Amino acid sequence: MVVPVRHGMKARALLTSALFVVAALLSSARVRADVIRVPSNAGTINIAFALSAPHDTILVAPGTYKVNLEWPHKQGLKLLSEAGPTQTVLDGSADVQVIGIYTGVDTTTVISGFTIRNGHAEGQ
């Protein structure tokens, strides 16, 4: 038995199919955060900042890092040490601030597991 199909039904079916394809493409967009390891994936924390995308994690190996960092404009970035504050030090060399945060943070931004030393406020 052949059922006649009206043009409106074809258009509705095509629209539904098109919406399904668009939804599938949008869901395949980058939703998974990456982990960038310092120094194995990026030689420095600044390089890791440059390579990162919003919501990535930068995981820093134990050691003392001479840094003057400027936080990138990337929401939800996480800067974490692998081994905790007794083994991972961010040292500003008494130059300027150790980590300058001017923009790019929200409630999902995290800095954790570091001893931060030898920095001072910019302009002092």
C-alpha positions in Angstrom: 0.0 0.0 0.0 1.4 3.4 -0.9 0.6 6.3 1.4 0.7 9.7 -0.2 3.2 12.1 1.3 2.3 15.8 1.4 5.0 18.4 0.8 4.6 19.7 4.4 5.6 16.4 5.8 8.7 16.2 3.7 9.8 19.7 4.7 9.2 18.9 8.4 11.2 15.6 8.0 14.1 17.5 6.3 14.1 20.2 9.0 14.2 17.6 11.8 17.1 15.8 10.0 18.9 19.1 9.6 18.5 20.0 13.3 19.8 16.6 14.3 22.9 17.1 12.2 23.5 20.6 13.6 23.1 19.2 17.2 25.5 16.4 16.5 28.1 18.8 15.1 27.8 21.1 18.1 28.1 18.3 20.6 31.3 17.2 18.9 32.9 20.6 19.6 35.7 20.7 22.1 34.1 20.0 25.5 36.8 17.9 27.1 39.5 19.8 28.9 43.2 18.9 28.2 46.0 18.4 30.7 49.3 20.2 29.8 52.2 19.0 31.9 55.1 21.3 32.8 57.9 20.6 31.8 57.2 17.5 29.8 54.5 18.9 27.4 55.5 22.6 27.8 58.9 23.7 29.0 57.6 26.5 31.1 54.4 27.6 32.8 54.2 30.6 30.4 54.4 28.2 27.4 51.7 26.1 29.0 49.5 29.2 29.3 50.0 30.0 25.6 49.1 26.4 24.6 46.1 26.2 26.9 42.4 26.6 26.1 39.7 27.5 28.6 39.1 24.8 31.2 42.4 23.1 30.6 44.6 21.9 33.5 48.3 22.8 33.7 50.0 20.3 35.9 53.4 21.3 37.2 56.1 18.8 38.2 58.0 19.3 41.4 60.7 21.9 41.4 61.4 25.6 41.9 60.3 27.8 39.0 61.6 31.3 38.6 58.5 33.0 37.2 56.6 36.3 36.8 53.4 35.0 35.4 50.5 37.0 33.8 47.3 34.9 34.0 45.8 34.4 30.5 42.3 35.5 29.5 41.0 31.9 29.6 38.0 31.0 31.8 38.3 28.0 34.1 42.0 27.4 33.7 43.5 25.3 36.5 47.2 25.6 37.6 48.0 22.7 39.8 51.2 21.2 41.2 51.8 17.4 41.0 53.3 17.0 44.4 52.0 19.9 46.5 53.5 23.1 48.0 56.4 21.5 49.8 57.9 20.3 46.5 56.6 22.9 44.0 57.7 26.5 44.4 56.9 29.5 42.3 59.6 32.1 42.9 59.3 35.7 41.7 63.0 36.5 42.3 61.8 39.7 44.1 61.2 41.3 40.7 57.5 41.8 40.4 54.4 39.8 41.3 54.7 36.0 41.0 51.3 35.7 39.4 49.5 38.7 38.0 45.8 38.2 37.6 44.1 41.0 35.7 41.4 39.2 33.7 40.3 35.7 32.6 39.2 34.2 35.9 35.8 32.9 37.0 34.6 30.6 39.8 36.1 27.6 38.0 39.6 29.0 37.9 42.0 27.3 40.3 45.6 27.8 41.5 46.6 25.1 44.0 49.5 23.2 45.5 52.3 25.8 45.3 54.6 27.7 47.7 54.6 31.2 46.3 57.6 33.3 47.4 59.8 36.3 46.6 57.2 38.4 44.8 56.0 41.9 45.5 53.2 44.1 44.3 53.7 45.7 40.9 54.6 49.3 41.1 56.3 49.1 44.5 
